């Protein structure tokens, strides 16, 4: 199913979050993220230039969920 870019990005983040949580960064491949999202690998790379960039996006997302003093201490 073709999703608008913003929704597709959120879907890819959700799939990646689940896979990274389940098996870690090194064991998760962009192929796997694409397959589980039901898209091709080039679609994943349209949104994230690398696996590291995808992972960093998830870390930033989690960082924004931290209370402000914790973000400032990490920052």
PQR file of N, CA, C, O and H, with PARSE charges and radii, in Angstrom:
ATOM      1  N   UNK A   1       0.844  -1.177   0.000 -0.4000 1.5000
ATOM      2  CA  UNK A   1       0.000   0.000   0.000 -0.0000 2.0000
ATOM      3  C   UNK A   1       0.891   1.243   0.000  0.5500 1.7000
ATOM      4  O   UNK A   1       1.850   1.328   0.767 -0.5500 1.4000
ATOM      5  N   UNK A   2       0.577   2.171  -0.837 -0.4000 1.5000
ATOM      6  CA  UNK A   2       1.353   3.417  -0.933 -0.0000 2.0000
ATOM      7  C   UNK A   2       0.862   4.394   0.128  0.5500 1.7000
ATOM      8  O   UNK A   2      -0.319   4.736   0.184 -0.5500 1.4000
ATOM      9  H   UNK A   2      -0.202   2.102  -1.460  0.4000 1.0000
ATOM     10  N   UNK A   3       1.792   4.831   0.964 -0.4000 1.5000
ATOM     11  CA  UNK A   3       1.489   5.782   2.023 -0.0000 2.0000
ATOM     12  C   UNK A   3       2.121   7.127   1.701  0.5500 1.7000
ATOM     13  O   UNK A   3       3.131   7.186   1.000 -0.5500 1.4000
ATOM     14  H   UNK A   3       2.752   4.553   0.918  0.4000 1.0000
ATOM     15  N   UNK A   4       1.536   8.205   2.207 -0.4000 1.5000
ATOM     16  CA  UNK A   4       2.212   9.498   2.098 -0.0000 2.0000
ATOM     17  C   UNK A   4       3.566   9.421   2.801  0.5500 1.7000
ATOM     18  O   UNK A   4       3.739   8.638   3.735 -0.5500 1.4000
ATOM     19  H   UNK A   4       0.716   8.157   2.776  0.4000 1.0000
ATOM     20  N   UNK A   5       4.517  10.224   2.358 -0.4000 1.5000
ATOM     21  CA  UNK A   5       5.892  10.152   2.860 -0.0000 2.0000
ATOM     22  C   UNK A   5       5.971  10.238   4.388  0.5500 1.7000
ATOM     23  O   UNK A   5       6.717   9.479   5.007 -0.5500 1.4000
ATOM     24  H   UNK A   5       4.377  10.860   1.599  0.4000 1.0000
ATOM     25  N   UNK A   6       5.233  11.128   4.988 -0.4000 1.5000
ATOM     26  CA  UNK A   6       5.278  11.272   6.440 -0.0000 2.0000
ATOM     27  C   UNK A   6       4.811  10.021   7.166  0.5500 1.7000
ATOM     28  O   UNK A   6       5.408   9.609   8.160 -0.5500 1.4000
ATOM     29  H   UNK A   6       4.627  11.745   4.486  0.4000 1.0000
ATOM     30  N   UNK A   7       3.749   9.425   6.665 -0.4000 1.5000
ATOM     31  CA  UNK A   7       3.239   8.189   7.274 -0.0000 2.0000
ATOM     32  C   UNK A   7       4.206   7.032   7.051  0.5500 1.7000
ATOM     33  O   UNK A   7       4.411   6.212   7.945 -0.5500 1.4000
ATOM     34  H   UNK A   7       3.264   9.760   5.857  0.4000 1.0000
ATOM     35  N   UNK A   8       4.796   6.963   5.865 -0.4000 1.5000
ATOM     36  CA  UNK A   8       5.758   5.895   5.577 -0.0000 2.0000
ATOM     37  C   UNK A   8       6.959   6.019   6.518  0.5500 1.7000
ATOM     38  O   UNK A   8       7.438   5.015   7.044 -0.5500 1.4000
ATOM     39  H   UNK A   8       4.629   7.630   5.139  0.4000 1.0000
ATOM     40  N   UNK A   9       7.440   7.227   6.732 -0.4000 1.5000
ATOM     41  CA  UNK A   9       8.569   7.448   7.632 -0.0000 2.0000
ATOM     42  C   UNK A   9       8.233   6.966   9.042  0.5500 1.7000
ATOM     43  O   UNK A   9       9.044   6.299   9.685 -0.5500 1.4000
ATOM     44  H   UNK A   9       7.051   8.044   6.305  0.4000 1.0000
ATOM     45  N   UNK A  10       7.043   7.304   9.517 -0.4000 1.5000
ATOM     46  CA  UNK A  10       6.622   6.846  10.843 -0.0000 2.0000
ATOM     47  C   UNK A  10       6.524   5.329  10.901  0.5500 1.7000
ATOM     48  O   UNK A  10       6.891   4.722  11.908 -0.5500 1.4000
ATOM     49  H   UNK A  10       6.384   7.846   8.995  0.4000 1.0000
ATOM     50  N   UNK A  11       6.034   4.712   9.833 -0.4000 1.5000
ATOM     51  CA  UNK A  11       5.947   3.256   9.781 -0.0000 2.0000
ATOM     52  C   UNK A  11       7.338   2.635   9.851  0.5500 1.7000
ATOM     53  O   UNK A  11       7.561   1.684  10.600 -0.5500 1.4000
ATOM     54  H   UNK A  11       5.737   5.204   9.016  0.4000 1.0000
ATOM     55  N   UNK A  12       8.264   3.168   9.079 -0.4000 1.5000
ATOM     56  CA  UNK A  12       9.628   2.641   9.084 -0.0000 2.0000
ATOM     57  C   UNK A  12      10.273   2.803  10.457  0.5500 1.7000
ATOM     58  O   UNK A  12      10.974   1.904  10.920 -0.5500 1.4000
ATOM     59  H   UNK A  12       8.083   3.941   8.470  0.4000 1.0000
ATOM     60  N   UNK A  13      10.046   3.925  11.102 -0.4000 1.5000
ATOM     61  CA  UNK A  13      10.575   4.126  12.454 -0.0000 2.0000
ATOM     62  C   UNK A  13       9.992   3.104  13.426  0.5500 1.7000
ATOM     63  O   UNK A  13      10.712   2.569  14.269 -0.5500 1.4000
ATOM     64  H   UNK A  13       9.476   4.656  10.726  0.4000 1.0000
ATOM     65  N   UNK A  14       8.702   2.833  13.313 -0.4000 1.5000
ATOM     66  CA  UNK A  14       8.055   1.858  14.206 -0.0000 2.0000
ATOM     67  C   UNK A  14       8.630   0.460  13.987  0.5500 1.7000
ATOM     68  O   UNK A  14       8.916  -0.251  14.950 -0.5500 1.4000
ATOM     69  H   UNK A  14       8.117   3.267  12.628  0.4000 1.0000
ATOM     70  N   UNK A  15       8.799   0.070  12.742 -0.4000 1.5000
ATOM     71  CA  UNK A  15       9.368  -1.247  12.436 -0.0000 2.0000
ATOM     72  C   UNK A  15      10.806  -1.318  12.956  0.5500 1.7000
ATOM     73  O   UNK A  15      11.189  -2.295  13.599 -0.5500 1.4000
ATOM     74  H   UNK A  15       8.566   0.648  11.959  0.4000 1.0000
ATOM     75  N   UNK A  16      11.590  -0.291  12.676 -0.4000 1.5000
ATOM     76  CA  UNK A  16      12.981  -0.282  13.120 -0.0000 2.0000
ATOM     77  C   UNK A  16      13.072  -0.304  14.644  0.5500 1.7000
ATOM     78  O   UNK A  16      13.911  -1.012  15.202 -0.5500 1.4000
ATOM     79  H   UNK A  16      11.278   0.502  12.153  0.4000 1.0000
ATOM     80  N   UNK A  17      12.226   0.456  15.318 -0.4000 1.5000
ATOM     81  CA  UNK A  17      12.224   0.466  16.788 -0.0000 2.0000
ATOM     82  C   UNK A  17      11.989  -0.942  17.333  0.5500 1.7000
ATOM     83  O   UNK A  17      12.665  -1.376  18.266 -0.5500 1.4000
ATOM     84  H   UNK A  17      11.545   1.031  14.865  0.4000 1.0000
ATOM     85  N   UNK A  18      11.049  -1.631  16.756 -0.4000 1.5000
ATOM     86  CA  UNK A  18      10.729  -2.994  17.205 -0.0000 2.0000
ATOM     87  C   UNK A  18      11.906  -3.930  16.962  0.5500 1.7000
ATOM     88  O   UNK A  18      12.269  -4.710  17.842 -0.5500 1.4000
ATOM     89  H   UNK A  18      10.500  -1.278  15.998  0.4000 1.0000
ATOM     90  N   UNK A  19      12.505  -3.858  15.775 -0.4000 1.5000
ATOM     91  CA  UNK A  19      13.609  -4.764  15.437 -0.0000 2.0000
ATOM     92  C   UNK A  19      14.863  -4.447  16.250  0.5500 1.7000
ATOM     93  O   UNK A  19      15.503  -5.363  16.768 -0.5500 1.4000
ATOM     94  H   UNK A  19      12.210  -3.224  15.060  0.4000 1.0000
ATOM     95  N   UNK A  20      15.224  -3.183  16.371 -0.4000 1.5000
ATOM     96  CA  UNK A  20      16.394  -2.822  17.166 -0.0000 2.0000
ATOM     97  C   UNK A  20      16.196  -3.231  18.622  0.5500 1.7000
ATOM     98  O   UNK A  20      17.135  -3.689  19.275 -0.5500 1.4000
ATOM     99  H   UNK A  20      14.705  -2.439  15.951  0.4000 1.0000
ATOM    100  N   UNK A  21      14.985  -3.067  19.127 -0.4000 1.5000
ATOM    101  CA  UNK A  21      14.703  -3.459  20.517 -0.0000 2.0000
ATOM    102  C   UNK A  21      14.795  -4.967  20.696  0.5500 1.7000
ATOM    103  O   UNK A  21      15.282  -5.448  21.719 -0.5500 1.4000
ATOM    104  H   UNK A  21      14.223  -2.695  18.597  0.4000 1.0000
ATOM    105  N   UNK A  22      14.331  -5.702  19.710 -0.4000 1.5000
ATOM    106  CA  UNK A  22      14.304  -7.155  19.807 -0.0000 2.0000
ATOM    107  C   UNK A  22      15.674  -7.799  19.629  0.5500 1.7000
ATOM    108  O   UNK A  22      15.989  -8.788  20.291 -0.5500 1.4000
ATOM    109  H   UNK A  22      13.935  -5.311  18.880  0.4000 1.0000
ATOM    110  N   UNK A  23      16.503  -7.227  18.719 -0.4000 1.5000
ATOM    111  CA  UNK A  23      17.738  -7.945  18.402 -0.0000 2.0000
ATOM    112  C   UNK A  23      18.980  -7.071  18.327  0.5500 1.7000
ATOM    113  O   UNK A  23      20.064  -7.574  18.033 -0.5500 1.4000
ATOM    114  H   UNK A  23      16.247  -6.424  18.181  0.4000 1.0000
ATOM    115  N   UNK A  24      18.850  -5.787  18.584 -0.4000 1.5000
ATOM    116  CA  UNK A  24      20.019  -4.918  18.602 -0.0000 2.0000
ATOM    117  C   UNK A  24      20.363  -4.325  17.250  0.5500 1.7000
ATOM    118  O   UNK A  24      19.837  -4.727  16.213 -0.5500 1.4000
ATOM    119  H   UNK A  24      17.969  -5.379  18.823  0.4000 1.0000
ATOM    120  N   UNK A  25      21.260  -3.357  17.297 -0.4000 1.5000
ATOM    121  CA  UNK A  25      21.652  -2.620  16.096 -0.0000 2.0000
ATOM    122  C   UNK A  25      22.328  -3.517  15.065  0.5500 1.7000
ATOM    123  O   UNK A  25      21.925  -3.534  13.902 -0.5500 1.4000
ATOM    124  H   UNK A  25      21.687  -3.030  18.139  0.4000 1.0000
ATOM    125  N   UNK A  26      23.339  -4.253  15.472 -0.4000 1.5000
ATOM    126  CA  UNK A  26      24.140  -5.020  14.511 -0.0000 2.0000
ATOM    127  C   UNK A  26      23.356  -6.154  13.855  0.5500 1.7000
ATOM    128  O   UNK A  26      23.603  -6.477  12.693 -0.5500 1.4000
ATOM    129  H   UNK A  26      23.666  -4.239  16.417  0.4000 1.0000
ATOM    130  N   UNK A  27      22.434  -6.751  14.563 -0.4000 1.5000
ATOM    131  CA  UNK A  27      21.681  -7.883  14.016 -0.0000 2.0000
ATOM    132  C   UNK A  27      20.500  -7.447  13.144  0.5500 1.7000
ATOM    133  O   UNK A  27      19.899  -8.275  12.458 -0.5500 1.4000
ATOM    134  H   UNK A  27      22.233  -6.489  15.507  0.4000 1.0000
ATOM    135  N   UNK A  28      20.170  -6.175  13.167 -0.4000 1.5000
ATOM    136  CA  UNK A  28      19.055  -5.671  12.371 -0.0000 2.0000
ATOM    137  C   UNK A  28      19.599  -5.126  11.054  0.5500 1.7000
ATOM    138  O   UNK A  28      20.540  -4.332  11.041 -0.5500 1.4000
ATOM    139  H   UNK A  28      20.658  -5.502  13.724  0.4000 1.0000
ATOM    140  N   UNK A  29      18.999  -5.560   9.950 -0.4000 1.5000
ATOM    141  CA  UNK A  29      19.440  -5.083   8.641 -0.0000 2.0000
ATOM    142  C   UNK A  29      18.378  -4.183   8.013  0.5500 1.7000
ATOM    143  O   UNK A  29      17.197  -4.250   8.354 -0.5500 1.4000
ATOM    144  H   UNK A  29      18.235  -6.205   9.960  0.4000 1.0000
ATOM    145  N   UNK A  30      18.823  -3.357   7.105 -0.4000 1.5000
ATOM    146  CA  UNK A  30      17.885  -2.515   6.365 -0.0000 2.0000
ATOM    147  C   UNK A  30      16.968  -3.379   5.507  0.5500 1.7000
ATOM    148  O   UNK A  30      15.812  -3.024   5.280 -0.5500 1.4000
ATOM    149  H   UNK A  30      19.782  -3.303   6.828  0.4000 1.0000
ATOM    150  N   UNK A  31      17.482  -4.518   5.028 -0.4000 1.5000
ATOM    151  CA  UNK A  31      16.631  -5.462   4.287 -0.0000 2.0000
ATOM    152  C   UNK A  31      15.470  -5.921   5.160  0.5500 1.7000
ATOM    153  O   UNK A  31      14.326  -5.976   4.709 -0.5500 1.4000
ATOM    154  H   UNK A  31      18.422  -4.807   5.213  0.4000 1.0000
ATOM    155  N   UNK A  32      15.773  -6.248   6.409 -0.4000 1.5000
ATOM    156  CA  UNK A  32      14.744  -6.732   7.325 -0.0000 2.0000
ATOM    157  C   UNK A  32      13.713  -5.644   7.622  0.5500 1.7000
ATOM    158  O   UNK A  32      12.512  -5.913   7.645 -0.5500 1.4000
ATOM    159  H   UNK A  32      16.702  -6.203   6.775  0.4000 1.0000
ATOM    160  N   UNK A  33      14.179  -4.429   7.845 -0.4000 1.5000
ATOM    161  CA  UNK A  33      13.257  -3.313   8.101 -0.0000 2.0000
ATOM    162  C   UNK A  33      12.335  -3.143   6.898  0.5500 1.7000
ATOM    163  O   UNK A  33      11.124  -2.994   7.056 -0.5500 1.4000
ATOM    164  H   UNK A  33      15.155  -4.211   7.826  0.4000 1.0000
ATOM    165  N   UNK A  34      12.907  -3.165   5.703 -0.4000 1.5000
ATOM    166  CA  UNK A  34      12.110  -3.019   4.486 -0.0000 2.0000
ATOM    167  C   UNK A  34      11.088  -4.140   4.356  0.5500 1.7000
ATOM    168  O   UNK A  34       9.912  -3.891   4.091 -0.5500 1.4000
ATOM    169  H   UNK A  34      13.891  -3.285   5.575  0.4000 1.0000
ATOM    170  N   UNK A  35      11.541  -5.368   4.542 -0.4000 1.5000
ATOM    171  CA  UNK A  35      10.642  -6.517   4.403 -0.0000 2.0000
ATOM    172  C   UNK A  35       9.482  -6.435   5.385  0.5500 1.7000
ATOM    173  O   UNK A  35       8.327  -6.633   5.009 -0.5500 1.4000
ATOM    174  H   UNK A  35      12.496  -5.570   4.757  0.4000 1.0000
ATOM    175  N   UNK A  36       9.790  -6.144   6.630 -0.4000 1.5000
ATOM    176  CA  UNK A  36       8.736  -6.081   7.654 -0.0000 2.0000
ATOM    177  C   UNK A  36       7.775  -4.926   7.427  0.5500 1.7000
ATOM    178  O   UNK A  36       6.613  -4.992   7.830 -0.5500 1.4000
ATOM    179  H   UNK A  36      10.728  -5.983   6.935  0.4000 1.0000
ATOM    180  N   UNK A  37       8.259  -3.864   6.778 -0.4000 1.5000
ATOM    181  CA  UNK A  37       7.395  -2.724   6.466 -0.0000 2.0000
ATOM    182  C   UNK A  37       6.627  -2.937   5.162  0.5500 1.7000
ATOM    183  O   UNK A  37       5.720  -2.171   4.834 -0.5500 1.4000
ATOM    184  H   UNK A  37       9.202  -3.811   6.451  0.4000 1.0000
ATOM    185  N   UNK A  38       6.998  -3.984   4.423 -0.4000 1.5000
ATOM    186  CA  UNK A  38       6.316  -4.273   3.166 -0.0000 2.0000
ATOM    187  C   UNK A  38       6.722  -3.349   2.029  0.5500 1.7000
ATOM    188  O   UNK A  38       5.932  -3.061   1.130 -0.5500 1.4000
ATOM    189  H   UNK A  38       7.735  -4.606   4.690  0.4000 1.0000
ATOM    190  N   UNK A  39       7.983  -2.885   2.084 -0.4000 1.5000
ATOM    191  CA  UNK A  39       8.502  -2.001   1.031 -0.0000 2.0000
ATOM    192  C   UNK A  39       9.843  -2.552   0.544  0.5500 1.7000
ATOM    193  O   UNK A  39      10.365  -3.522   1.094 -0.5500 1.4000
ATOM    194  H   UNK A  39       8.625  -3.119   2.814  0.4000 1.0000
ATOM    195  N   UNK A  40      10.380  -1.929  -0.478 -0.4000 1.5000
ATOM    196  CA  UNK A  40      11.701  -2.310  -0.956 -0.0000 2.0000
ATOM    197  C   UNK A  40      12.765  -1.533  -0.182  0.5500 1.7000
ATOM    198  O   UNK A  40      12.478  -0.496   0.416 -0.5500 1.4000
ATOM    199  H   UNK A  40       9.955  -1.142  -0.925  0.4000 1.0000
ATOM    200  N   UNK A  41      13.976  -2.040  -0.201 -0.4000 1.5000
ATOM    201  CA  UNK A  41      15.068  -1.370   0.501 -0.0000 2.0000
ATOM    202  C   UNK A  41      15.306   0.050  -0.013  0.5500 1.7000
ATOM    203  O   UNK A  41      15.591   0.935   0.794 -0.5500 1.4000
ATOM    204  H   UNK A  41      14.209  -2.882  -0.687  0.4000 1.0000
ATOM    205  N   UNK A  42      15.201   0.313  -1.335 -0.4000 1.5000
ATOM    206  CA  UNK A  42      15.361   1.699  -1.782 -0.0000 2.0000
ATOM    207  C   UNK A  42      14.367   2.673  -1.131  0.5500 1.7000
ATOM    208  O   UNK A  42      14.689   3.845  -0.936 -0.5500 1.4000
ATOM    209  H   UNK A  42      14.970  -0.406  -1.991  0.4000 1.0000
ATOM    210  N   UNK A  43      13.178   2.198  -0.799 -0.4000 1.5000
ATOM    211  CA  UNK A  43      12.209   3.064  -0.120 -0.0000 2.0000
ATOM    212  C   UNK A  43      12.733   3.450   1.260  0.5500 1.7000
ATOM    213  O   UNK A  43      12.595   4.600   1.678 -0.5500 1.4000
ATOM    214  H   UNK A  43      12.916   1.246  -0.958  0.4000 1.0000
ATOM    215  N   UNK A  44      13.327   2.506   1.960 -0.4000 1.5000
ATOM    216  CA  UNK A  44      13.899   2.807   3.278 -0.0000 2.0000
ATOM    217  C   UNK A  44      14.993   3.859   3.120  0.5500 1.7000
ATOM    218  O   UNK A  44      15.064   4.810   3.899 -0.5500 1.4000
ATOM    219  H   UNK A  44      13.440   1.572   1.621  0.4000 1.0000
ATOM    220  N   UNK A  45      15.848   3.685   2.105 -0.4000 1.5000
ATOM    221  CA  UNK A  45      16.946   4.626   1.886 -0.0000 2.0000
ATOM    222  C   UNK A  45      16.477   5.990   1.376  0.5500 1.7000
ATOM    223  O   UNK A  45      17.224   6.965   1.460 -0.5500 1.4000
ATOM    224  H   UNK A  45      15.790   2.913   1.472  0.4000 1.0000
ATOM    225  N   UNK A  46      15.269   6.075   0.855 -0.4000 1.5000
ATOM    226  CA  UNK A  46      14.710   7.386   0.504 -0.0000 2.0000
ATOM    227  C   UNK A  46      14.461   8.213   1.763  0.5500 1.7000
ATOM    228  O   UNK A  46      14.528   9.442   1.734 -0.5500 1.4000
ATOM    229  H   UNK A  46      14.662   5.283   0.786  0.4000 1.0000
ATOM    230  N   UNK A  47      14.175   7.532   2.855 -0.4000 1.5000
ATOM    231  CA  UNK A  47      13.860   8.213   4.108 -0.0000 2.0000
ATOM    232  C   UNK A  47      15.057   8.336   5.042  0.5500 1.7000
ATOM    233  O   UNK A  47      15.163   9.304   5.795 -0.5500 1.4000
ATOM    234  H   UNK A  47      14.121   6.533   2.878  0.4000 1.0000
ATOM    235  N   UNK A  48      15.948   7.368   4.994 -0.4000 1.5000
ATOM    236  CA  UNK A  48      17.107   7.323   5.893 -0.0000 2.0000
ATOM    237  C   UNK A  48      18.337   6.919   5.080  0.5500 1.7000
ATOM    238  O   UNK A  48      18.351   5.838   4.492 -0.5500 1.4000
ATOM    239  H   UNK A  48      15.862   6.582   4.382  0.4000 1.0000
ATOM    240  N   UNK A  49      19.366   7.763   5.034 -0.4000 1.5000
ATOM    241  CA  UNK A  49      20.518   7.459   4.183 -0.0000 2.0000
ATOM    242  C   UNK A  49      21.358   6.265   4.634  0.5500 1.7000
ATOM    243  O   UNK A  49      22.160   5.744   3.859 -0.5500 1.4000
ATOM    244  H   UNK A  49      19.355   8.642   5.512  0.4000 1.0000
ATOM    245  N   UNK A  50      21.178   5.828   5.886 -0.4000 1.5000
ATOM    246  CA  UNK A  50      21.947   4.687   6.384 -0.0000 2.0000
ATOM    247  C   UNK A  50      21.238   4.088   7.594  0.5500 1.7000
ATOM    248  O   UNK A  50      20.324   4.685   8.161 -0.5500 1.4000
ATOM    249  H   UNK A  50      20.526   6.251   6.515  0.4000 1.0000
ATOM    250  N   UNK A  51      21.680   2.904   7.970 -0.4000 1.5000
ATOM    251  CA  UNK A  51      21.134   2.271   9.176 -0.0000 2.0000
ATOM    252  C   UNK A  51      21.476   3.118  10.398  0.5500 1.7000
ATOM    253  O   UNK A  51      20.662   3.260  11.310 -0.5500 1.4000
ATOM    254  H   UNK A  51      22.423   2.418   7.510  0.4000 1.0000
ATOM    255  N   UNK A  52      22.667   3.669  10.410 -0.4000 1.5000
ATOM    256  CA  UNK A  52      23.085   4.524  11.524 -0.0000 2.0000
ATOM    257  C   UNK A  52      22.173   5.755  11.634  0.5500 1.7000
ATOM    258  O   UNK A  52      21.805   6.155  12.738 -0.5500 1.4000
ATOM    259  H   UNK A  52      23.329   3.553   9.669  0.4000 1.0000
ATOM    260  N   UNK A  53      21.810   6.354  10.495 -0.4000 1.5000
ATOM    261  CA  UNK A  53      20.918   7.517  10.496 -0.0000 2.0000
ATOM    262  C   UNK A  53      19.531   7.135  11.022  0.5500 1.7000
ATOM    263  O   UNK A  53      18.910   7.900  11.760 -0.5500 1.4000
ATOM    264  H   UNK A  53      22.110   6.029   9.598  0.4000 1.0000
ATOM    265  N   UNK A  54      19.059   5.969  10.644 -0.4000 1.5000
ATOM    266  CA  UNK A  54      17.775   5.480  11.134 -0.0000 2.0000
ATOM    267  C   UNK A  54      17.828   5.279  12.644  0.5500 1.7000
ATOM    268  O   UNK A  54      16.914   5.686  13.360 -0.5500 1.4000
ATOM    269  H   UNK A  54      19.563   5.348  10.044  0.4000 1.0000
ATOM    270  N   UNK A  55      18.884   4.661  13.120 -0.4000 1.5000
ATOM    271  CA  UNK A  55      19.049   4.418  14.557 -0.0000 2.0000
ATOM    272  C   UNK A  55      19.172   5.738  15.314  0.5500 1.7000
ATOM    273  O   UNK A  55      18.583   5.908  16.382 -0.5500 1.4000
ATOM    274  H   UNK A  55      19.627   4.330  12.537  0.4000 1.0000
ATOM    275  N   UNK A  56      19.936   6.663  14.757 -0.4000 1.5000
ATOM    276  CA  UNK A  56      20.105   7.977  15.385 -0.0000 2.0000
ATOM    277  C   UNK A  56      18.760   8.693  15.509  0.5500 1.7000
ATOM    278  O   UNK A  56      18.486   9.334  16.523 -0.5500 1.4000
ATOM    279  H   UNK A  56      20.414   6.526  13.890  0.4000 1.0000
ATOM    280  N   UNK A  57      17.933   8.584  14.487 -0.4000 1.5000
ATOM    281  CA  UNK A  57      16.595   9.190  14.526 -0.0000 2.0000
ATOM    282  C   UNK A  57      15.784   8.623  15.691  0.5500 1.7000
ATOM    283  O   UNK A  57      15.091   9.359  16.394 -0.5500 1.4000
ATOM    284  H   UNK A  57      18.156   8.063  13.663  0.4000 1.0000
ATOM    285  N   UNK A  58      15.877   7.314  15.884 -0.4000 1.5000
ATOM    286  CA  UNK A  58      15.171   6.693  17.011 -0.0000 2.0000
ATOM    287  C   UNK A  58      15.728   7.176  18.347  0.5500 1.7000
ATOM    288  O   UNK A  58      14.965   7.420  19.282 -0.5500 1.4000
ATOM    289  H   UNK A  58      16.440   6.716  15.313  0.4000 1.0000
ATOM    290  N   UNK A  59      17.042   7.317  18.445 -0.4000 1.5000
ATOM    291  CA  UNK A  59      17.639   7.819  19.678 -0.0000 2.0000
ATOM    292  C   UNK A  59      17.209   9.258  19.940  0.5500 1.7000
ATOM    293  O   UNK A  59      16.897   9.616  21.076 -0.5500 1.4000
ATOM    294  H   UNK A  59      17.662   7.119  17.685  0.4000 1.0000
ATOM    295  N   UNK A  60      17.190  10.076  18.906 -0.4000 1.5000
ATOM    296  CA  UNK A  60      16.728  11.456  19.063 -0.0000 2.0000
ATOM    297  C   UNK A  60      15.274  11.502  19.503  0.5500 1.7000
ATOM    298  O   UNK A  60      14.898  12.307  20.355 -0.5500 1.4000
ATOM    299  H   UNK A  60      17.443   9.785  17.984  0.4000 1.0000
ATOM    300  N   UNK A  61      14.463  10.636  18.918 -0.4000 1.5000
ATOM    301  CA  UNK A  61      13.050  10.556  19.282 -0.0000 2.0000
ATOM    302  C   UNK A  61      12.904  10.230  20.770  0.5500 1.7000
ATOM    303  O   UNK A  61      12.100  10.850  21.467 -0.5500 1.4000
ATOM    304  H   UNK A  61      14.769   9.982  18.226  0.4000 1.0000
ATOM    305  N   UNK A  62      13.668   9.272  21.248 -0.4000 1.5000
ATOM    306  CA  UNK A  62      13.629   8.890  22.663 -0.0000 2.0000
ATOM    307  C   UNK A  62      14.160  10.022  23.537  0.5500 1.7000
ATOM    308  O   UNK A  62      13.650  10.269  24.630 -0.5500 1.4000
ATOM    309  H   UNK A  62      14.320   8.768  20.682  0.4000 1.0000
ATOM    310  N   UNK A  63      15.188  10.703  23.044 -0.4000 1.5000
ATOM    311  CA  UNK A  63      15.749  11.806  23.808 -0.0000 2.0000
ATOM    312  C   UNK A  63      14.750  12.924  24.014  0.5500 1.7000
ATOM    313  O   UNK A  63      14.731  13.558  25.069 -0.5500 1.4000
ATOM    314  H   UNK A  63      15.603  10.502  22.156  0.4000 1.0000
ATOM    315  N   UNK A  64      13.917  13.170  23.013 -0.4000 1.5000
ATOM    316  CA  UNK A  64      12.906  14.211  23.140 -0.0000 2.0000
ATOM    317  C   UNK A  64      11.836  13.836  24.151  0.5500 1.7000
ATOM    318  O   UNK A  64      11.133  14.705  24.667 -0.5500 1.4000
ATOM    319  H   UNK A  64      13.932  12.655  22.156  0.4000 1.0000
ATOM    320  N   UNK A  65      11.709  12.538  24.438 -0.4000 1.5000
ATOM    321  CA  UNK A  65      10.721  12.085  25.404 -0.0000 2.0000
ATOM    322  C   UNK A  65      11.231  12.224  26.839  0.5500 1.7000
ATOM    323  O   UNK A  65      10.462  12.077  27.790 -0.5500 1.4000
ATOM    324  H   UNK A  65      12.280  11.832  24.019  0.4000 1.0000
ATOM    325  N   UNK A  66      12.527  12.508  26.995 -0.4000 1.5000
ATOM    326  CA  UNK A  66      13.091  12.672  28.335 -0.0000 2.0000
ATOM    327  C   UNK A  66      12.666  14.011  28.922  0.5500 1.7000
ATOM    328  O   UNK A  66      12.432  14.967  28.183 -0.5500 1.4000
ATOM    329  H   UNK A  66      13.151  12.627  26.223  0.4000 1.0000
ATOM    330  N   UNK A  67      12.565  14.083  30.237 -0.4000 1.5000
ATOM    331  CA  UNK A  67      12.294  15.369  30.862 -0.0000 2.0000
ATOM    332  C   UNK A  67      13.400  16.363  30.521  0.5500 1.7000
ATOM    333  O   UNK A  67      14.536  15.962  30.267 -0.5500 1.4000
ATOM    334  H   UNK A  67      12.755  13.306  30.837  0.4000 1.0000
ATOM    335  N   UNK A  68      13.085  17.631  30.514 -0.4000 1.5000
ATOM    336  CA  UNK A  68      14.036  18.667  30.101 -0.0000 2.0000
ATOM    337  C   UNK A  68      15.368  18.610  30.860  0.5500 1.7000
ATOM    338  O   UNK A  68      16.413  18.708  30.217 -0.5500 1.4000
ATOM    339  H   UNK A  68      12.163  17.957  30.721  0.4000 1.0000
ATOM    340  N   UNK A  69      15.389  18.458  32.189 -0.4000 1.5000
ATOM    341  CA  UNK A  69      16.691  18.399  32.878 -0.0000 2.0000
ATOM    342  C   UNK A  69      17.562  17.241  32.393  0.5500 1.7000
ATOM    343  O   UNK A  69      18.782  17.381  32.316 -0.5500 1.4000
ATOM    344  H   UNK A  69      14.540  18.379  32.712  0.4000 1.0000
ATOM    345  N   UNK A  70      16.966  16.125  32.073 -0.4000 1.5000
ATOM    346  CA  UNK A  70      17.744  14.973  31.582 -0.0000 2.0000
ATOM    347  C   UNK A  70      18.293  15.275  30.197  0.5500 1.7000
ATOM    348  O   UNK A  70      19.436  14.923  29.906 -0.5500 1.4000
ATOM    349  H   UNK A  70      15.975  16.011  32.136  0.4000 1.0000
ATOM    350  N   UNK A  71      17.507  15.922  29.327 -0.4000 1.5000
ATOM    351  CA  UNK A  71      17.984  16.289  27.989 -0.0000 2.0000
ATOM    352  C   UNK A  71      19.139  17.264  28.091  0.5500 1.7000
ATOM    353  O   UNK A  71      20.121  17.146  27.359 -0.5500 1.4000
ATOM    354  H   UNK A  71      16.578  16.208  29.563  0.4000 1.0000
ATOM    355  N   UNK A  72      19.029  18.227  28.992 -0.4000 1.5000
ATOM    356  CA  UNK A  72      20.085  19.225  29.145 -0.0000 2.0000
ATOM    357  C   UNK A  72      21.358  18.590  29.694  0.5500 1.7000
ATOM    358  O   UNK A  72      22.458  18.975  29.298 -0.5500 1.4000
ATOM    359  H   UNK A  72      18.231  18.324  29.587  0.4000 1.0000
ATOM    360  N   UNK A  73      21.227  17.635  30.589 -0.4000 1.5000
ATOM    361  CA  UNK A  73      22.389  16.955  31.148 -0.0000 2.0000
ATOM    362  C   UNK A  73      23.087  16.112  30.090  0.5500 1.7000
ATOM    363  O   UNK A  73      24.311  15.986  30.094 -0.5500 1.4000
ATOM    364  H   UNK A  73      20.333  17.322  30.911  0.4000 1.0000
ATOM    365  N   UNK A  74      22.303  15.535  29.185 -0.4000 1.5000
ATOM    366  CA  UNK A  74      22.869  14.697  28.127 -0.0000 2.0000
ATOM    367  C   UNK A  74      23.479  15.529  27.015  0.5500 1.7000
ATOM    368  O   UNK A  74      24.308  15.038  26.249 -0.5500 1.4000
ATOM    369  H   UNK A  74      21.309  15.637  29.182  0.4000 1.0000
ATOM    370  N   UNK A  75      23.076  16.776  26.925 -0.4000 1.5000
ATOM    371  CA  UNK A  75      23.358  17.568  25.834 -0.0000 2.0000
ATOM    372  C   UNK A  75      24.437  18.320  25.441  0.5500 1.7000
ATOM    373  O   UNK A  75      24.403  18.942  24.380 -0.5500 1.4000
ATOM    374  H   UNK A  75      22.403  17.175  27.548  0.4000 1.0000
TER
END
